[in-house]
């Protein structure tokens, strides 16, 4: 059995992730090099976390896919409780998103992504099975759809209360990808987009003043260069300063003199762009595109409907993180604090990403026998 699993494992995906991690460790090391107290330990913690994550991914790769549903229910239930309790925690960077015990922090909304993807996949599979049966039960479909909505709305509401709009948008993207897989009609999507465009100006008028300021500063960071616009301006300076080959590791002025904010996590791509240049920045983008293509291939060739839904949900999760993080560092998207998986510093996100990849490797190793990965 294990011989067949090893044969069918997606090694291109593994190599891609390891390459991203190595680039990230160099970036994290450089980002922490100029710490005032000299305690440059983030890269060491990242390597330690990666080792733990690798062991977890191997375990998830080896287990039977029938265990995923139970795992999803447990992760969803536990983290739903934690999402309620975390609202009582002290605010960090303006949000009550973390539990902190000494130097260890845990963000329940991260692992909730996995729990949500698995639970939503299970419910969507039930919906499709009922829909495709010879005698579909309409009442059952209504119950299933109600459960689907509740699964999505409850954690989304709790995450918005923190407030963590970046993570909330990840849940929206995951759901959108899974609904595509479910077969939602394109006209509903177009109607939703048109309604959003029409309602945006109206919603803007009812936003609180600080929210309006954030939108205005996103459109023009120079309106508040020392306040809300500071992060975007410094990030774009860092990205531009790297030019083609970069300033060199430990030689980026934005990074080493601390002008770049949250540089080991949210703005790690800016660090890489400044010190490693356009060449490595493009390599990071290419590696992410390869990663997403491998995930899509897994979703297409999964052995059953449930694992296919799980895989496409994971594609949605990684897609949003990739697009939003790089987009915000170069000024194309609003700053939301969404990390870059396997590159940004952070145990919770690395753990979530590792669990997701372990699940994907499991699904790809048990794909349809008539399909071979290239």
C-alpha positions in Angstrom: 0.0 0.0 0.0 2.7 2.5 1.0 4.6 1.6 -2.1 1.7 2.7 -4.2 1.3 5.9 -2.1 4.9 6.8 -2.6 4.7 6.2 -6.3 1.6 8.4 -6.7 2.7 11.2 -4.3 3.0 14.6 -6.0 6.7 15.3 -5.6 6.6 18.5 -7.7 4.3 20.0 -5.1 6.6 19.0 -2.3 9.7 20.5 -4.0 7.7 23.7 -4.7 6.8 24.1 -1.0 10.3 23.4 0.2 11.7 26.0 -2.2 9.2 28.6 -1.0 10.0 27.8 2.6 13.8 28.1 2.0 13.3 31.6 0.4 11.1 32.5 3.3 13.6 31.5 6.0 16.3 33.7 4.3 13.8 36.6 4.3 12.8 36.0 7.9 16.4 35.8 9.0 17.2 39.1 7.3 14.0 40.8 8.6 15.0 40.0 12.2 18.7 40.7 11.8 18.5 44.3 12.9 16.5 43.6 16.1 17.5 46.1 18.8 17.8 43.4 21.4 19.7 41.1 19.1 17.2 38.3 19.6 17.0 37.1 16.1 15.2 33.8 16.7 12.2 34.0 14.4 13.9 32.1 11.6 14.8 29.4 14.1 11.2 29.1 15.3 10.1 28.9 11.7 12.4 26.0 11.0 11.2 24.2 14.2 7.6 24.8 13.2 8.3 23.5 9.7 9.7 20.3 11.1 6.5 19.7 13.2 4.4 20.6 10.2 6.2 18.1 8.0 5.6 15.3 10.5 1.9 16.2 10.6 1.7 16.3 6.8 3.2 12.8 6.6 0.6 11.6 9.1 -2.2 13.2 7.1 -0.8 11.8 3.8 -0.8 8.2 5.3 -4.2 8.0 6.9 -7.4 6.9 5.1 -9.5 9.7 3.6 -12.5 8.4 5.5 -11.0 10.0 8.6 -11.1 13.5 7.1 -14.8 14.1 7.9 -14.3 13.3 11.6 -11.2 15.5 11.7 -13.2 18.3 10.1 -16.0 18.2 12.6 -13.5 18.2 15.5 -11.5 21.2 14.1 -14.7 23.1 13.3 -16.3 22.5 16.7 -13.2 23.3 18.8 -12.2 26.4 16.9 -15.8 27.7 16.8 -15.7 27.7 20.6 -12.3 29.3 20.6 -13.5 32.0 18.1 -16.0 33.0 20.8 -13.5 32.9 23.6 -10.8 34.8 21.7 -13.1 37.9 21.6 -12.3 38.3 25.3 -8.6 38.4 24.7 -6.5 41.7 24.7 -6.3 43.4 21.3 -3.2 43.0 19.2 -2.7 45.2 16.2 -6.3 46.4 16.7 -7.8 42.9 16.6 -8.7 40.2 19.3 -7.5 37.3 17.1 -4.9 35.5 19.2 -4.5 33.5 22.4 -1.1 34.1 23.9 0.7 31.9 26.4 4.2 33.3 27.0 5.9 33.5 23.6 3.4 31.1 22.0 0.4 32.4 20.2 -2.6 30.7 18.5 -5.0 32.1 16.0 -8.2 29.9 16.0 -9.4 31.5 12.7 -6.4 29.9 10.9 -7.2 26.3 11.8 -10.9 27.0 11.4 -10.3 27.3 7.7 -9.4 23.6 7.5 -12.4 22.6 9.6 -14.7 24.8 7.5 -13.4 23.4 4.2 -13.9 19.8 5.3 -17.4 20.4 6.8 -18.5 22.4 3.8 -17.2 19.7 1.5 -19.2 17.0 3.4 -22.4 19.0 3.2 -22.0 19.9 -0.4 -21.4 16.2 -1.2 -24.6 15.4 0.5 -26.4 18.0 -1.5 -25.0 16.7 -4.8 -25.8 13.1 -4.0 -29.4 14.0 -3.1 -29.7 16.2 -6.2 -28.4 13.5 -8.5 -30.5 10.7 -7.0 -33.4 9.3 -9.1 -35.9 10.9 -6.6 -34.4 14.1 -5.1 -35.8 15.1 -1.8 -36.5 18.8 -2.0 -37.1 19.1 1.8 -33.7 17.5 2.4 -32.0 19.9 0.0 -33.5 22.9 1.9 -32.1 21.5 5.2 -28.7 20.9 3.6 -28.6 24.4 2.1 -29.5 25.9 5.5 -26.7 24.0 7.2 -24.3 25.2 4.4 -25.2 28.8 5.1 -24.9 28.4 8.9 -21.5 26.7 8.5 -20.3 29.8 6.6 -22.0 32.6 8.3 -21.3 31.8 12.0 -17.5 31.7 11.9 -17.5 34.6 9.4 -19.5 36.7 11.8 -17.2 35.9 14.7 -14.1 36.7 12.7 -15.6 40.1 11.6 -16.2 40.9 15.3 -12.5 40.6 16.1 -12.2 42.4 13.6 -10.1 40.5 11.0 -11.5 41.4 7.6 -8.5 39.7 5.8 -9.3 36.3 7.2 -13.0 36.9 6.7 -12.3 37.4 3.0 -10.4 34.1 2.9 -13.6 32.3 4.0 -15.5 34.2 1.2 -12.9 33.0 -1.4 -13.0 29.4 -0.2 -16.8 29.4 -0.4 -16.7 31.0 -3.9 -14.4 28.3 -5.2 -16.5 25.5 -3.6 -19.7 27.0 -5.1 -18.0 27.0 -8.5 -17.4 23.3 -8.0 -20.9 22.8 -6.8 -22.1 24.1 -10.2 -23.7 27.5 -9.3 -25.0 29.2 -12.4 -22.9 32.0 -13.8 -25.8 34.4 -14.0 -26.1 34.4 -10.2 -22.4 35.2 -9.9 -22.7 38.1 -12.5 -25.8 39.4 -10.6 -23.8 39.3 -7.3 -20.9 41.2 -8.9 -23.2 43.8 -10.4 -25.0 44.3 -7.1 -21.7 44.7 -5.3 -20.6 47.4 -7.8 -23.9 49.2 -7.5 -24.0 49.0 -3.7 -20.3 50.0 -3.0 -20.9 53.8 -3.2 -24.0 53.4 -0.9 -22.1 51.3 1.6 -19.2 53.8 1.6 -21.6 56.6 2.8 -22.6 54.6 5.8 -19.1 53.5 6.9 -17.6 55.0 10.0 -15.0 57.8 9.4 -12.0 55.6 10.2 -13.1 53.0 7.6 -13.6 55.7 5.0 -10.2 57.0 5.8 -8.7 53.6 5.1 -10.3 53.3 1.7 -9.3 56.9 0.8 -5.7 56.2 1.9 -5.6 52.9 -0.1 -6.6 54.8 -3.2 -4.0 57.5 -2.4 -1.5 56.6 0.4 0.0 60.1 0.2 -3.1 61.5 2.0 -1.7 60.2 5.3 2.0 59.2 4.7 2.8 59.0 8.4 -0.4 57.2 9.5 -2.7 54.9 7.5 -0.7 55.3 4.3 2.7 54.6 5.9 2.8 50.8 5.5 1.8 50.9 1.8 4.4 53.6 1.0 7.3 51.9 2.8 6.4 48.6 1.2 6.4 50.0 -2.3 9.7 51.8 -1.6 11.3 48.5 -0.5 9.9 46.6 -3.6 11.2 49.3 -5.9 14.6 49.6 -4.2 15.5 45.9 -5.0 15.4 46.5 -8.8 16.6 43.4 -10.8 19.1 41.6 -8.5 18.3 43.2 -5.1 20.4 45.1 -2.7 21.8 41.9 -1.2 20.9 39.9 1.9 21.1 42.0 5.1 21.7 45.1 3.0 18.2 46.5 2.4 17.8 49.9 4.0 14.0 49.6 4.4 14.4 46.2 6.0 17.5 46.7 8.1 16.6 50.2 9.4 13.1 49.1 10.4 11.1 51.4 8.0 9.2 48.3 6.7 6.4 47.3 9.1 5.7 43.8 10.2 8.4 42.7 7.9 8.8 39.1 8.9 5.2 38.2 8.3 2.8 40.5 6.5 5.5 42.2 4.4 7.9 39.4 3.9 7.5 39.7 0.1 8.7 43.3 0.4 11.8 42.1 2.2 12.5 39.5 -0.5 11.9 42.0 -3.3 14.3 44.6 -1.7 17.2 42.3 -0.8 16.8 39.5 -3.4 15.5 41.6 -6.2 13.1 41.1 -9.1 14.5 37.7 -10.1 13.7 36.0 -6.8 10.4 37.9 -6.5 9.3 36.5 -9.8 10.6 33.0 -8.8 8.3 33.2 -5.7 5.3 34.1 -8.0 6.2 31.2 -10.4 6.4 28.8 -7.5 3.0 29.9 -6.2 1.5 29.4 -9.7 3.0 25.9 -9.9 1.6 25.2 -6.4 -1.9 26.4 -7.4 -1.8 24.4 -10.7 -0.9 21.2 -8.8 -3.7 21.8 -6.3 -6.2 22.3 -9.2 -5.0 19.1 -10.8 -5.6 17.2 -7.6 -9.1 18.7 -7.3 -9.8 17.5 -10.9 -8.5 14.0 -10.4 -9.7 13.3 -6.9 -11.2 9.8 -6.5 -14.6 11.0 -5.2 -16.8 14.1 -4.9 -16.0 14.8 -1.2 -12.2 14.9 -1.6 -12.6 17.0 -4.8 -14.6 19.6 -2.8 -11.9 19.6 -0.1 -9.2 20.1 -2.6 -11.0 23.0 -4.4 -11.6 24.7 -1.0 -7.9 24.5 -0.3 -7.2 26.0 -3.8 -9.4 28.9 -2.8 -7.6 29.4 0.5 -4.1 29.5 -1.0 -5.3 31.6 -4.0 -6.5 34.4 -1.8 -3.4 34.4 0.4 -1.2 34.5 -2.6 -3.1 37.3 -4.5 -3.9 39.4 -1.5 -0.5 39.3 0.2 1.6 40.1 -2.9 -1.1 42.6 -4.1 -1.0 44.6 -0.9 2.8 44.8 -0.8 2.9 46.4 -4.3 0.0 48.7 -3.6 -2.6 47.0 -5.8 -4.9 45.8 -3.0 -5.8 47.1 0.5 -3.6 46.0 3.4 -5.3 43.3 5.4 -2.5 41.5 7.3 -2.9 38.2 5.3 0.4 36.2 5.4 2.1 34.5 2.5 1.9 30.7 3.1 5.2 28.9 3.7 7.1 32.2 3.3 5.7 34.5 6.1 6.7 34.0 9.7 4.0 32.5 11.9 3.2 29.2 13.5 -0.6 29.2 13.1 -0.6 29.9 9.4 2.3 27.5 8.8 0.3 24.8 10.7 -2.8 25.5 8.6 -0.9 25.4 5.4 0.9 22.2 6.4 -2.4 20.5 7.3 -3.8 21.6 3.9 -0.9 20.2 2.0 -0.9 17.0 3.9 -4.6 16.5 2.9 -3.8 17.4 -0.7 -0.9 14.9 -0.8 -3.3 12.3 0.6 -5.9 13.0 -2.1 -3.3 13.1 -4.9 -1.7 9.8 -3.8 -5.2 8.1 -4.0 -6.3 9.7 -7.2 -8.1 8.0 -10.0 -5.8 5.1 -11.1 -6.3 6.1 -14.8 -4.8 9.5 -14.1 -1.0 10.1 -13.7 0.6 13.4 -12.7 3.0 14.9 -15.1 
